[in-house]
Amino acid sequence: MTSWQSQPRQLPKLKTSTQTLLPYNMTNNNEIHLSMAERIIDFNRGLTYSGQLPTGFAVLNPYTDNPETMEVMGAFYRKFYADNHRRRFIIGINPSRNGAGVTGVPFTDTKRLANECGISMVSAHTHEVSSVFVYDMISQYGGVSRFYKDFYINSPFPLAIVRADRSGKQLNANYYDDPQLFAMVKDFMIDSLRKHIGLNLDTSEVFILGKKNALFIQKLNKEAKLFDKMTVLEHPRYIEQYKSKDKQAYIDKYLSAFGCR
């Protein structure tokens, strides 16, 4: 387990952060009784990026591109987050076109959404390699109900980014693929992370997926002081594509980081 601190530690008890952020959208007394599910849905419903992008890049918003995405996303969070239990934060990169870019649920393609979460999507049928690893790991953690009661997964840039190739075809892109892109979206990412935290997330230790992702999250954290400790895990896509023979070892590594081994 790679960590920005030299000494690993056991699974911590969820504790009050050194920050005093109110849960997202709970500054209004009329909203103080909203469940985490409703606050996440509200966050996703209001997502928009109106900032600049370098030439060739575009942002896809699944919640406006396909009305059913909003429906299945809402069903997912109302099924697994209908409480105000504090959760630990797993941080990805940005949604892929075939995962959260379609379903609105991080690391969840339509196959896993239906077969593992019990929520069907009619308008799209997708397979996403990262989703395969994540749900295999979730199964060994104890299943979707247990996992999602303990964890919240999202990204510092919570909308899909695509980049046109020479033929004009849109390909998945990461927020860190281009220095100018990162500079343009950095403030939006910090604001998004603060809103994620405000949903009622434990910031004493967060889990960053992808070593390169972690380098950039470290830069954001140095500026905004969001997290006490960042534990870095290999990205699910990397594991599925390049380390599939060692998949169980990586699942064990995840579960060990989460305090289950």
Secondary structure, DSSP 8 states (H G I E B T S, - for coil): -EESSSS----------SS----TT-SSGGGTT--HHHHHHHHHHT----S---TTEEEE-HHHH-HHHHHHHHHHHHHH--S---EEEEE-SS--TTTHHHHSSTT--HHHHHHTT----SS-----HHHHHHHHHHHHHT-HHHHHHHEEEE-SS-SEEEEE-TTS-EEEE-TTSSHHHHHHHHHHHHHHHHHHHTTTEEEEEEEEESHHHHHHHHHHHHHH---S-EEEE--HHHHHHH-GGGHHHHHHHHHHHTT--
